[in-house]
Amino acid sequence: MANNGNTSSSTISVTTRNNLGFSVEPGYYLNDKALAYAKIGYARMNAKLDDGHVAASNPLDGYLVGVGFKYLLDESAFVGAEVVHYEYGDNTVQLSSLTTYKADQNVGLITLAFQF
């Protein structure tokens, strides 16, 4: 198949920072020590994109959803785990050319917490 010259590809590097989120976590006690919960909220981050010629920053607003579980080890300690999906949707930024991209991420956490 011949290349007619209309196809191009490039590499874009992306750096994120200032990730911020606010959420509510309604939960259900499974027993005296175990809590299952859902998580829903607002998410914001700054994305810096660079195509090797032009760099641009793009603030992104979106939402987060997730589920989690906490288990009380004793009166002052618990372990937990959660999975959260952050969705920032379709975005456009001006690099060497107008670039459209979709931004999302999945985060898993395992926690060990102590209350003093």
N, C-alpha and C positions, 0 to 999 in steps of 0.2 A: 504494500500500500504506500503510495507516495504522500509525502508531507507537503501540504499546500502553503505552509508558512503561517497559518492562522492559529497555531497551537503554541502556547508558551507556558512555562512553569517557573516558579520561583520559590525560594524558601523565605519564610517570614519567622523571625524569632519573637517570642512573646514573653514578657516578664510581668507578673502581677504583684501588686503590693497594696497595702492599706485595706486588706479584706475586713469587712465589717458586717455583722449580722445581728438582728434582733428577732427573737422568736418567742412563741408561747409553746408550752409543753404539757398538754393535758395528758393525764396518766390514769392507770388503773392498777390498784394493788391486787396482785395475784394471790398473795398471802401476807403474813406479817413482815416478811423480809424481802419480798420481790415486787418490783414495780415495772410495768411495761408502759411506754409512753410514745406518743406521736409528737412531731415537731413541725411547726409551720411558721414562716416569717419572711422578713425583708432581708435582702442581701445587697451589698455594694462593694465594689472593688475598682481599682485603677489598673488598666491594662496598658502596657507600653509595647507597641509593635514596631518592628524594624525590618525593612526588606533589604537592608544592605546599602541603600542609597538615601532613604528618608526614614526618620523615626517620628512617631506621633504617640501621644497619650490619649487614652479614651476612658472616661469614667463610665462604669457600667452599673446599672440598677437592675435588680431582679428579685427572685424569690428563692426560698429554701424550703424543702420538705424532707422529713426523715422519720426514723423510728429508733427507739432505744430501749434498753433494759438496765435496771440497777438492782443490785442485790446487797442487802445489809449484812456485813460480816459480824459486826458486834455493835454496841451502842455508839461507837465513834468512827467506824470505818465502813466503806462500801466499795464494791467494784461495779463497773458498768461498761457497756458497749453501745455504740450508736453508729448508724450509717445515715449520712445527709447528702442530698442532691441539691446543688446550687445551679440555678438556671438563669442565664442572662440574655437569652434570646439571640435574634439576628441583629448585627451591628455593622456599621459602615464607618470607615476611616480613610482619610486621604494619605496614601503613601506615594510611591512613584506613580501609581494609578489609584483610582477609587477602588477600595478593597472591602468586600463584604465577608463577614465571618460569623460563625455561631460560637457562643461561649457558654460552656457549662463545665461542672466538675463534680466528682463524687468523692466524699471524704469519709473515712472510717476512723473511729476513735475507740480506744480502750482506756478506761480510767481506773485509778485507785485513789480514793479520797479519804481524808481524815478530818474529823471535826474536833476542834479544840475547845 
